[in-house]
């Protein structure tokens, strides 16, 4: 077991340790591990939802998680482009600079 803090612990574990526990155990330990969808599919759904709902705070983490789960840079850009017509131009155009930053941080 890793001794390094989880992303939830790093983000808000100091102020909301119970929420960090729920995030680690329920969300990523249970929901994300359910057998009905592969992690790659869950990442595509999650990124699409975050873009469509303009949840820019969570988007960098989940773009990175999507890349880790096998979603390509090009697929993420296509997802954002596609959503411009369904969730609105502002949501897509707001997601692109965030995606650019995540890609640059990863050298993509």
N, C-alpha and C positions, 0 to 999 in steps of 0.2 A: 504494500500500500504506500502510495506517495505521501511524503510529509509536507510537500509544498501546498500552499493554499489553493483551493479551487477558484475559478473565476468569480463565483458568487461570493466566496469568502473575501476575495480581494476587493470586490466592488462595494459590498455593503455588510459584510460579516461583522464589522466592528460595531455598527449601529443597529443591525437587525439580524442577530445570529440565528434566530428561529427561521426567518425567511431564507437565509442562506442554507440552512439544513433542509428545508422543504424543497428548495431549488435543486440541491445536490441529490437528495434522496428520492423525492417524488417526481420532479420534472425530468431530470437527466438520468436518475436511477431507475425510474419506472416507466414513465410515459415514453421517453425516447428509446427505451429498450423493448417495447412491445413488439411482438413478432409480425404484426400486420403490415408494416411498412419498413423498408430499409432506411438506415440513417441518411442516405443520399436523398431519398424521396422526402423524408421528413424535413431535411434542410431546404429543399426546393419549396415545399409548402410554407415553411416558416419564413423564409426570405420574402416570398411573394406576399404573405400576410403582412409582414412588417412594412414592406414598401407601400402596399395598398392602404394601410392604416396610418401611414406617416409616423411610424414608430422609429424615428431616427436614432434614438438613444441606444436601442438594442441592435440596430442594423450592423454596425461594424463587427461585433462579436459573431453574429450569425452568418455574415458573409464569410468570415474566416472559418467558421465551423463547416459551412457548405464546401469551401475549398478543401478542408481536411477530409470531408466525407465524399470526395470525388467529383464534385460539381466543378466544371471548368470555368475559367474567367469568361470565355465566350458565351457559355450557357447562362451565366449570371447577367451579362449585358443583354442577352436576348430576352431573358425574363423581365428585366427592367423596361426594355423597349416595348415588349408586348403589353405590359401593365399600363403604359402611358395611355393606351386606348380604353382601358377598363377601369382603372382607378384614378385616372386623371394625369394630365401633363405635369402639374406641380409635384405630385408624389414621385414620379419617375425622374424628373429633372433634379429633385432634391436628393434622390438616392445615388445618382451618378457621381457626384463629388466624393461621397462616402465610399463608394465602390473603388473609385480611383485611388483614394488614400490607402485602403486595405490592400489593393493590388500592388501599389508602390512599396508599401511596408514589407510585402512578401517577395518583392523583386519580380513581379509578373507583368 
